[in-house]
């Protein structure tokens, strides 16, 4: 047995007549945020930083950690051409332009990019803190002092400042983590994107 709620209004019928009313159950859509691969970060955007752009498992998102190194959380990169259960607010199928991720737990994974193309990476869960590399090798922590980072789309590297050779580096062996070293690895930005899911 299903329960239905009828919006406020007036139901009328001929006095004394048996009347049947048809109630149509409609689908509602509620907003949800996924993270879609983009060319690079823009001022004011919210992102998840991942070590891979290719569809499938094996990706690791950078997780904010008070001390060095930064953590790494496994994520799955999804192809929207094969898996797209999302809608627009009006119920039409959502268009997702690139591969996306949808982590079950976002704790520590989201970063705000502030102040232009050479910007700061701010921890969304604790906006007092920013991504900070204090040394030339292996130190990548959080600090209340903002530090500039530059992203280059040609080789997908995230560099401290606008010059120099200190880059974000993903450690793929052992306890996977993110550090800052003279040996760069490619990282990719997935931007927050609002879609809708059906609620029958």
N, C-alpha and C positions, 0 to 999 in steps of 0.2 A: 504494500500500500504506500502510495506517495502522497505527501502533503503539498498543497499549493497555496500560495498567498495571492489574493486578488487586490490590485491597486484600488484605492478609494474611488468610489463612483456610485452611480445609481443603476440598479438592476430593476427592470420593470416587466410586468407581464399582465395579460388580461386577468382581471379578478376571477379567481377560482379555477384558472386553467393550470394544468400541469405544464411546466416549462423546463426545457433542458438548455443549459448554458454550456458553451464550449470554452474551456480555459486553456490557452496555449502557453506552454512552458518554454521560455526563451533562455538562450545561453547568455551568461554574463562573462565579461572579460576583465581580468584584474592585472595590473601592471607587474612586471618583473624585470630585473636588470640582468643582462648577460654582458659579456665582454668580447668585443669584436676586434680582430686584428686590423691595425691601421699602420700607415707609413711611418708615423712617428708622433711624439707627444706635442700637444698644443697647450698654450697658456690656459689654465683654468680647468683642464680636463682631469678626469679620474681614470686611473689605469691599473692594470695588473701587468707586471713584467715577467716574461716567460723566456726560457732558453731556446724555444723552438717555435717555428711557424707551421711546420708540416702537420697535416692531419694525422691523428692517431694518438696513442699513448706515448709516454716517455718524456712528456714536457714537465718542467718544474718551475713553479712560480716563486718569485722572491718573497719571503715572509719577514716582516720587520722584527728585529731582535735588538734588545737594548744594548747588547754587547756584540763584538765581532766574533765570528762572521754572521752574516744574515742567513736565515733559514731558507729551506727549499721544500715546497709542497707539491706533490705529484698532481698534475692536471691532465685532462684529455682534451685535445684540440679536435673540434667537430667540424665536419663539412656541411654547410647549410643546404647544399644541393641534395644531400641524402637524408639529413636529419634536421627538420625545421618544424617543430610543433608549435610555433609562435604566431601571433596575430597582431594586427593593428587594433586600435581602440574600437573601430567600427566592425570588427569581426572578419575583415579581409586578411588574407595571408600576408604575414610580414615579409618584407624583402630584406635579407641579410646579405650584405655585399661581400663578405669575406668569412674565412673560418672564425670560429668563436670558441670560447670556453665558458663553462657554467659551474664553477666550484660550489660544492655543497656548503663549505665553511669559508667565509671571506675574512676571517679574523687575521689581521696583519698583512693581508695580501694587497690591499688597495693603497695607491699612492696618488696624491694630487700633484700635478705639475704646475709650477707657479713661475710667473715672470718671463714670458717670452720663450724663444727657441733655445736659449741658454738658461735653463731654469733650475729651480729647486724641486726636490722630491720630498713631499711632506707625507708623513704617516697619517692616513685618514682616521685610524682608530685613536690616535693621540696626536692632535695637531700641534702640540708643542715641539715635536721632534721631526728632524729631517735626516735624510740619508747623508752620511758623512764619512769621508776617507781621510784619516789623519796622517797616514804614512804612505810610503811608496810601495809597500808590499803587504798584502794579506789583511790589512785593517779596513773593515767596512762596518761601521756601526751607526747608531742613531745619536744625534746631537741636537741641542737646542739652538745651535748656531747654523743657520742656513748655509749651504754650500752649492756652488754652481756646477751643473752637469750639462754636457753637450752630447746630443745624439746625432750620429751620422747614418743616413739611410743607405748609403752605398755599401757599407760593410756591417751595418747594424750594431755599431759599437757605442757604448755609453762611457764617455770620458769625463773625468773630473776637470772642471774648468774648460777653457777654450783652447788651451795649449798644454803641452806636456804629454806624458805617456803612462798615466795611471788610469786604468779602465776597470769597469765591472767585469768580473770573471766568474763563470760558473764552474764549480768543482764537481765533476761528474762521477768521481770514484769515492769509495768510502762513504762517510756521512756527507751526503750532498749538501752544498751550501753555496752562498755567494760571497765573494771577497773582492778586494781591490788590489790589482797587481799590474805589472808591466806587460803581462800577457793577456790580451783581450779575447773574450769569446763573444759571439753574437747573442744579443738579447732582443726581444720583440715586445712591442707595446700593444696591449689589448684594452680598448677604450670602453667605458661604461655605455651601454646602449639599452634604451627602454623598449621592451616588447610587451605583449599581453598573452596570458594563458587563459584557456577556456575553463569556466566553472559551470558545469551542467546544473 
